[in-house]
Amino acid sequence: MNPVPFNRTWAATSALTYLKESLDSGQTGGDSMFTKRCAKWLGDYLGGAKVFLTPSCTAALEMSALLSGVKPGDEVIVPSFTFVTTASAFALFGARIVFADVRPDTLTLDEDHVQRLIGPKTRAVATVHYAGVSPDPRPMVEICASRGVTLVEDAAHALGASFNGRPLGTFGSMATLSFHESKNFSCGEGGAIIVNDPALIARAEILREKGTNRSAFLRREIGKYTWVDLGSSYLASDLCTAALMAQFEDYEIIQSRRHSLWNRYQVAFREWAENLGVRLPVVPSGCHHAAHLYYLIFPTNKLRDDAIQWLRDHDIEAYFHYLPLHLSPVGQRVGCAPLGALNTEHLSQCLLRLPLFPGLEEHQQTRVIEVLTAFPG
């Protein structure tokens, strides 16, 4: 019997055609034909937001740190339950990372914890829309606005998600997206920064061009370009964005399929989960989620690890997720968790992720469901 993989990138039908077009154009660097098309598609989808494509979400997060004005001595509040670059992007520029806990329902940054952690040194808050889900983002927006703190949305999981009809990624001053191979829309490695604050757009354009005003030169607004700020090379290759544009054109197919699979898991596991004390994902009222992940939260670490091994024994790939950043060697060196992170520690020990990708076939998902519901516990 063939293994059931955890993830496979969607093979968009026009990808090879677009890659050839990019190669034939002779212009495969940043801000070429397909990079511009992807930026326009994203901007239109996000209601007119200014979007810059980047080589990765990590690069986009580093840009957000620069745009936030982070400097040594500043503090940035980050969930401990996230991927390392949500924190490292700010630590690279000297910020002290203040790790916060996540909510037990949505696994997103706990607003009450953030409220207690914000202080005079807080420069920014980076919130993460875990699994493409969010509670009402407005309380976090209000907390940051009332304290003069920049809100950055790490929306790596969240393209396709919204709250009350407004896309996630459009609430903070900035937001970042990921197009890594594990995401709903992928070009292998890639990302984007969404700049919602108009005052930051001009500088964002300079930072991603190595700190030069080259973009203005290319638009013939100036006669020559020079080094005007400290930036880096944050432009996405046109070859990557050619593949990405093909996926954007399959948006409805990809998202419809992911939601169908996600919903089937949610229904199939309801009774089994209740009997075993396993928690299913929670999607708050008002949130249209991205169907990025399907996870289960087991009552104990042993039960979770046994379930992963049970699935693997049946040739089904399943994984845990983040380890607490506040307990990591670097996290302890560059950050602090003064109020603890109890939900984070529980999730790291008890969360299990199941296969979910648009090419997952019905018989494969049936096998996942049948094998897991036969888990002896």
C-alpha positions, 0 to 999 in steps of 0.5 A, a space after each residue: 500500500 502506498 504511503 499517504 504523504 503529509 503534503 504535496 505542492 499543487 501542480 498548476 496547469 499553466 505553471 510550465 507555460 509561465 516559466 517558459 514565458 519568463 525565461 523567454 522574456 530574458 528578464 527573470 529578476 525581481 519586479 519583472 513580468 510575473 512578479 508584478 502580476 502576482 503583486 497586482 493579484 494579491 493587492 486586488 484580493 486584499 482590497 487594494 493593499 500595497 504588496 511587495 513580493 519577497 524571496 520568503 516570509 522570513 525576508 518579509 518579516 525582516 522588512 517589517 522589523 526594519 519598517 517598524 524601526 526596531 533597534 537594540 533595547 526595544 522589545 517586540 512581543 511574539 507568540 512562543 508558539 510559532 515558527 522561529 523567524 517570527 521572532 528571529 526577524 526582530 532579534 536580528 536587529 537587536 530587539 529583545 523578544 518578549 514571548 507571550 502565550 497563545 489562546 487555548 481556542 484559536 492557538 493565536 496570540 492571547 490579547 490579555 497576555 499582550 495587554 499585560 506585557 506591553 511596556 514603555 520599551 515595546 516597539 511592535 507586536 507580531 501576531 500569528 494567524 495560526 492555521 489561517 484562523 483568527 478571533 476578532 483582530 480588532 481588540 489587538 489593533 486597539 491595544 497596539 494603537 492605544 500604546 503607539 505600538 506597531 502591529 505586524 500580522 504574520 499571516 503565513 498561514 492565512 491567505 484565503 482567510 478573513 474576519 467579517 469579510 475583511 482579509 486577514 493581513 489587512 488589520 495591522 500596519 504590515 503583514 507577511 505571507 509565505 509561499 513555501 512549499 507547505 503553504 496553500 499557494 506555493 512557489 517552493 520558497 517565496 513570500 510577500 509583505 503587505 504594507 497597510 500604512 501608506 506612510 511606510 510604502 516609500 521606504 519599503 520600496 527602498 529597503 527591498 532594493 538593497 537600500 537604494 532608490 533604484 525603483 524610482 530610477 526604473 520609473 524614470 523619476 530620477 536620473 540615477 540611483 544611489 544608496 539611501 537607506 540600510 536595506 537588503 535584497 528582498 526581491 522575489 525571482 520572476 521564475 518563482 512568481 511565474 509558478 506562483 501566478 499559476 497557482 493564484 489562477 487556481 485559487 478557487 480550485 485549491 481553496 474549495 478542495 482544501 475546505 472540503 477535506 478539512 470539513 470532512 475531517 471535522 465531521 468524521 472525528 467528532 464522536 471519536 475525539 469526544 470519546 478520547 478527550 481529543 480537541 478539534 480545531 475551533 473557528 470563531 464566529 465571523 472567521 472564514 478560515 484558510 483551511 491551511 492545517 487540520 490538527 488534533 490536540 490530544 490530552 497527553 503527550 504520550 497519547 499524541 506520540 503514540 498516535 503519530 507512531 500508529 499512523 506512521 506504522 500504517 504508512 501515513 505521515 503525521 507530525 507535531 508542530 512548534 516547540 516553545 520558542 521561549 524554551 529554546 537555546 536562542 529564545 532564552 538568550 534573546 528573549 524572556 517569558 515573564 508570565 509563562 506560556 502554559 498553553 504553548 507548552 501543552 500544545 507543543 506536547 499534544 498537537 498532531 497535524 494530519 495530511 491536508 493538501 488539495 491533491 489528497 485523494 478521497 481514498 487516501 483521506 478515508 484511510 487516514 480517518 479509518 486508521 486514526 479512529 481505530 487507534 487503540 489509545 
